[in-house]
Amino acid sequence: MPCLAETALLAMEGRFEDYTLGRNITIERVKEIYRLFKKHEFQIAGLRSFDEYVTDEVVAEKRKLADQYRSDPALFARVQKEAMAKLPPCR
């Protein structure tokens, strides 16, 4: 859960503490934040990329393309080379 959402949930409960700081997060803390998530009726937003929603159709299209590139390394190399040529030079 993004830091802002976690902070908002804790603030709504009047709890001002470092809750999931670092990598050592216990399952109890995950369950507690999920309980607060449900209690306050938070919802997970849809995926977005460059301000556009990522639909199931877009994901399916990208998976198909990835499968195509995995099955044809020469095609992948050619597309990669063409994309690299379009990038501005590094400074």
Backbone as numpy.savetxt, mean C-alpha at the origin, in Angstrom:
# Nx Ny Nz CAx CAy CAz Cx Cy Cz
-1.71 -0.49 9.55 -2.56 0.68 9.55 -1.66 1.92 9.55
-1.95 2.84 8.70 -1.11 4.04 8.66 -1.06 4.75 10.00
0.05 5.41 10.24 0.28 6.08 11.51 -0.80 7.08 11.87
-1.28 7.84 10.90 -2.29 8.86 11.17 -3.58 8.24 11.67
-4.01 7.16 11.06 -5.24 6.49 11.48 -5.10 5.95 12.90
-3.96 5.35 13.18 -3.72 4.82 14.53 -3.73 5.95 15.55
-3.07 7.04 15.23 -3.03 8.19 16.13 -4.42 8.74 16.36
-5.22 8.84 15.30 -6.59 9.34 15.42 -7.43 8.43 16.31
-7.32 7.13 16.11 -8.07 6.17 16.92 -7.71 6.30 18.40
-6.43 6.38 18.69 -5.99 6.49 20.08 -6.47 7.81 20.68
-6.39 8.90 19.93 -6.84 10.20 20.43 -8.34 10.17 20.71
-9.10 9.50 19.88 -10.54 9.40 20.09 -10.86 8.66 21.39
-9.93 7.86 21.84 -10.07 7.12 23.09 -9.43 7.86 24.26
-8.86 9.04 23.99 -8.19 9.79 25.05 -6.87 9.17 25.48
-6.28 8.41 24.59 -5.01 7.73 24.89 -3.90 8.42 24.10
-2.95 8.94 24.80 -1.85 9.68 24.17 -0.56 8.95 24.53
-0.20 7.99 23.70 0.94 7.12 23.99 1.57 6.66 22.68
2.82 6.25 22.76 3.48 5.58 21.64 2.91 4.17 21.62
2.21 3.83 20.57 1.49 2.56 20.59 2.21 1.46 19.81
2.48 1.70 18.54 3.18 0.67 17.75 4.45 1.26 17.16
5.26 1.81 18.01 6.51 2.40 17.60 7.54 1.30 17.36
8.17 1.30 16.22 9.19 0.30 15.93 8.61 -0.96 15.31
9.40 -2.01 15.32 9.00 -3.26 14.65 8.47 -4.32 15.61
8.67 -4.14 16.89 8.25 -5.16 17.86 6.83 -4.90 18.33
5.87 -5.26 17.47 4.46 -5.03 17.75 3.84 -6.37 18.15
3.17 -6.38 19.28 2.56 -7.62 19.75 1.20 -7.83 19.08
0.79 -9.08 19.01 -0.51 -9.40 18.44 -1.63 -8.78 19.27
-1.41 -8.62 20.57 -2.42 -8.00 21.43 -2.66 -6.55 21.01
-1.59 -5.85 20.66 -1.74 -4.46 20.22 -2.44 -4.39 18.86
-2.16 -5.32 17.99 -2.83 -5.36 16.69 -4.33 -5.59 16.91
-4.67 -6.52 17.78 -6.08 -6.80 18.06 -6.77 -5.60 18.70
-6.07 -4.90 19.58 -6.65 -3.72 20.24 -6.92 -2.61 19.24
-5.99 -2.34 18.35 -6.19 -1.28 17.38 -7.30 -1.67 16.41
-7.41 -2.97 16.10 -8.50 -3.44 15.24 -9.85 -3.26 15.94
-9.89 -3.52 17.23 -11.13 -3.33 18.01 -11.54 -1.86 17.94
-10.58 -0.95 18.09 -10.88 0.49 18.01 -11.31 0.87 16.59
-10.69 0.27 15.61 -11.03 0.48 14.21 -12.51 0.16 13.98
-12.97 -0.97 14.51 -14.36 -1.38 14.37 -15.28 -0.50 15.21
-14.87 -0.19 16.43 -15.68 0.62 17.33 -16.00 1.98 16.73
-15.03 2.62 16.13 -15.19 3.96 15.58 -15.59 3.94 14.10
-15.90 2.75 13.60 -16.40 2.56 12.24 -15.46 3.12 11.16
-14.16 2.95 11.38 -13.21 3.31 10.35 -13.38 2.36 9.17
-13.01 2.82 8.00 -13.06 1.98 6.81 -11.74 2.11 6.07
-11.36 1.04 5.40 -10.14 1.07 4.62 -10.47 1.67 3.26
-9.72 2.66 2.86 -9.93 3.30 1.56 -9.44 2.40 0.44
-9.99 2.61 -0.73 -9.53 1.87 -1.90 -8.12 2.27 -2.28
-7.46 1.39 -2.99 -6.11 1.69 -3.46 -6.16 2.78 -4.52
-5.16 3.66 -4.49 -5.07 4.71 -5.49 -3.64 4.81 -5.97
-3.51 5.22 -7.22 -2.20 5.45 -7.82 -2.31 6.70 -8.68
-1.50 7.70 -8.39 -1.54 8.96 -9.11 -2.95 9.54 -9.12
-3.58 9.54 -7.95 -4.92 10.09 -7.74 -6.03 9.37 -8.50
-5.76 8.17 -8.98 -6.77 7.36 -9.66 -7.00 6.09 -8.84
-8.28 5.69 -8.70 -8.55 4.44 -8.00 -8.06 3.26 -8.81
-7.48 2.29 -8.11 -7.00 1.07 -8.74 -8.12 0.04 -8.64
-8.73 -0.27 -9.77 -9.85 -1.19 -9.80 -9.35 -2.63 -9.94
-10.27 -3.57 -9.74 -9.92 -4.98 -9.95 -9.51 -5.22 -11.39
-10.11 -4.49 -12.31 -9.77 -4.64 -13.72 -8.33 -4.20 -13.99
-7.92 -3.10 -13.37 -6.54 -2.61 -13.53 -5.55 -3.63 -12.96
-5.88 -4.18 -11.80 -4.99 -5.18 -11.19 -4.89 -6.40 -12.10
-6.01 -6.86 -12.65 -5.99 -8.01 -13.56 -5.15 -7.72 -14.80
-5.29 -6.50 -15.32 -4.51 -6.11 -16.51 -3.01 -6.12 -16.20
-2.63 -5.59 -15.03 -1.21 -5.55 -14.66 -0.66 -6.95 -14.42
-1.47 -7.81 -13.82 -1.04 -9.20 -13.60 -0.81 -9.92 -14.92
-1.72 -9.69 -15.87 -1.57 -10.32 -17.19 -0.29 -9.84 -17.86
-0.03 -8.55 -17.78 1.19 -7.99 -18.37 2.44 -8.55 -17.68
2.39 -8.65 -16.35 3.53 -9.21 -15.62 3.78 -10.66 -16.03
2.70 -11.43 -16.17 2.84 -12.82 -16.61 3.47 -12.89 -18.00
3.04 -11.98 -18.87 3.59 -11.93 -20.23 5.08 -11.63 -20.19
5.49 -10.66 -19.39 6.92 -10.31 -19.30 7.73 -11.44 -18.67
7.15 -12.12 -17.67 7.88 -13.24 -17.05 8.09 -14.39 -18.03
7.10 -14.59 -18.90 7.21 -15.71 -19.85 8.05 -15.37 -21.08
8.35 -14.08 -21.27 9.13 -13.66 -22.44 10.20 -12.66 -22.01
11.33 -13.14 -21.49 12.38 -12.25 -21.02 12.90 -11.28 -22.08
12.90 -11.69 -23.34 13.37 -10.80 -24.41 12.42 -9.61 -24.58
11.13 -9.87 -24.51 10.14 -8.79 -24.58 10.33 -7.84 -23.40
10.51 -8.42 -22.22 10.71 -7.57 -21.03 11.95 -6.70 -21.19
13.03 -7.29 -21.66 14.28 -6.53 -21.85 14.07 -5.40 -22.85
13.34 -5.66 -23.92 13.10 -4.64 -24.94 12.24 -3.49 -24.37
11.18 -3.83 -23.68 10.31 -2.80 -23.08 11.08 -2.01 -22.01
11.89 -2.70 -21.24 12.70 -2.03 -20.22 13.68 -1.05 -20.86
14.32 -1.47 -21.93 15.28 -0.61 -22.63 14.57 0.63 -23.20
13.39 0.44 -23.78 12.63 1.56 -24.33 12.22 2.55 -23.23
11.81 2.03 -22.09 11.41 2.89 -20.97 12.60 3.66 -20.43
13.74 3.00 -20.33 14.96 3.67 -19.85 15.38 4.80 -20.78
15.18 4.60 -22.07 15.55 5.63 -23.05 14.68 6.88 -22.91
13.50 6.72 -22.38 12.58 7.86 -22.21 12.88 8.68 -20.95
13.66 8.13 -20.03 13.98 8.82 -18.79 15.00 9.91 -19.03
14.88 11.03 -18.30 15.90 12.06 -18.43 17.22 11.56 -17.86
18.35 12.08 -18.36 19.65 11.62 -17.85 19.83 11.97 -16.38
20.51 11.12 -15.66 20.81 11.38 -14.25 21.87 12.47 -14.14
21.76 13.24 -13.11 22.76 14.31 -12.90 23.62 13.99 -11.73
